[in-house]
Amino acid sequence: MKKILSIAITALICALLLLPVAAMPDWYPEDVYSFEDFYGTDLKQVVDDADIFTDAEEKEFTAAVNSIISKYGYDLVIFTDVSTYGVGEQYYPVDFYRFNGYGKGAQRSGSVFFICMEPGNRYWWSAGTGAAERYYNYENVNALDDRIEPYMRRGEYAEAVRVYLQSIDELYTNGTLVEEVETPAALKYLTIGGISSIVGLITGAIVSGKEKAKMRTVAYATYANDYIVQNSFALRDLREAFLYKNVTRTVISTDSDRGGGGGSSHSSGYHSSGGGGGSFSGGGRHF
């Protein structure tokens, strides 16, 4: 029995060794701890490895990205892929940024916007480093993700990138993003037809007031007895009897864990310290 079990375990190990191992991308170094930072040349600002954009969209995004780079002096890259190859969700996009030599100036300042199309693990992540890192605080990341999320969930990836680029331009200019709040349906109806209804109610109230003023008013009596018809009311018993007393106590529970809404992550630090690197801050969501 032991011999059979030993043979089975050996066969299982051999089978596992024969399974294909997902190769890392060409740009990923064999040893991240001995990697030395460099500044890349002729880098693409839109790298669509997941193939979710058309050629026209890539050209559009490249022009917009280059405009932002020229305007603010921070690097910027749009990156998509079909997997993170076992690397952490927040680490894979910054690995791409660093190991390909993106970044401007001594701090390698810039941003990366990543869309992962891995089945069962689809998400986006945006992050900044160097002088651009300060823009990626919790509030700004949340506001940015709130703008992007509807398009991501509808599969409108190109439109999501357009919103991202517009928001980054706004963020770099103002230092903050104003969260976009949708107008409640009730206010929309008020805008469309509610004003005329309110005007009608006010007009009706004025007319009613005028008509009421024309009516004969009732003369009020001075004393309460004046309202009583003589010999029409007789009180036989002045006693009150309380049969029982019942007090019900209900415990009102409080939920201290109540909350809502989706959030965004905010991380700082870099997992590969061999060649320097630096810190990144950013966030994203699954879709």
Buried (B, 14 or more C-beta within 10 A) or exposed (E): EEEEEEEEEEEEEEEEEEEEEEEBBEEBBEEBEEBEBEEEEEEBBBBBBBEBBEEEBBEBBBEBBEEBBEEBBBBBBBBBBBBBBEBEBBBBBBBBBBBBBBBBEEBBBBBBBBBBBBEEEBBBBBBBBBBBBEBBBEEBBBBBBBBBBEBBEEEEBBBBBBBBBEBBBBBBEEEEBEEEEEEEEEEEEBEEEEEEEEEEEEEEEEEEEEEEEEEEEEEEEEEEEEEEEEEEEEEEEEEEEEEEEEEEEEEEEEEEEEEEEEEBBBBEEBEBEEBEBBBBBBBBBBB
